[in-house]
């Protein structure tokens, strides 16, 4: 009698184990600004949860549009207004959203090149007018930094003066480390962009952040996609991204704490 009972118990265990030990595969659509830090974040989450994470990157606006069009994903990470819009459209679960980090704008120069004085609005304005060529992300790509830079230049009244020497970067944005290639090659003297992307771009360095009066800090927000195939693990990932452990990783990669904008 013992053997049939043991066999039955083993059979039940074998049936139950795949469900108990199965690791979720979480698909993430994320702003390219997060790329350098996200590898560390996803590794930390995988170690603690046993789940695996894969991510596709692009400009925040393009990521939001991909989510809006129904691209398969479990978690979406873009700017706060974009996540709010996705929640209104029924593409992101409203109560799943969490702010995870802030990103400030800065100016990149070629490594070793003289750093212009950009400490004040007036000195920054002068640096733009004196530069041989300037650059920033093409707003048409959906880049948050590109949209904000175009607005800032218009507010300074420099749109017409700078247009002949402006080079717009229109790369897909899935490789943010390549966004500043024109600066590294010497084609562009000054390029405005997200400080977190300048930090990972080869051949360039940060001249400094934009002056306070012109600074714009974008808040990255994560949320669970409404059509997620793994909603509970996705919620766990969002919670992890908003945790103190993740905040330490993000700070080490140049992001600003949420609430400090």
Secondary structure, 3 states (H helix, E strand, C coil): CHHHHHHHHHHHHHHHHHHHHCCCEEEEEEEHHHHHHHHHHHHHHHHHHCCEEEEEEECHHHHHHHHHCCCCCCEEEEEHHHHHHHHHCCCECHHHCEEEEEECEEEEEECCCCCCCCCCHHHHHHHHHHCCCEEEECHHHCCHHHHHHHHHHHHCCCHHHHHCCEEEECCCCCCHHHCCHHHHHCCCCEEEEEHHHHCCCCCEEEEEECCCCCCCCEEEEEEEECCCCCHHHHHHHHHHHCCHHHHHHHHHCCCECCCCC
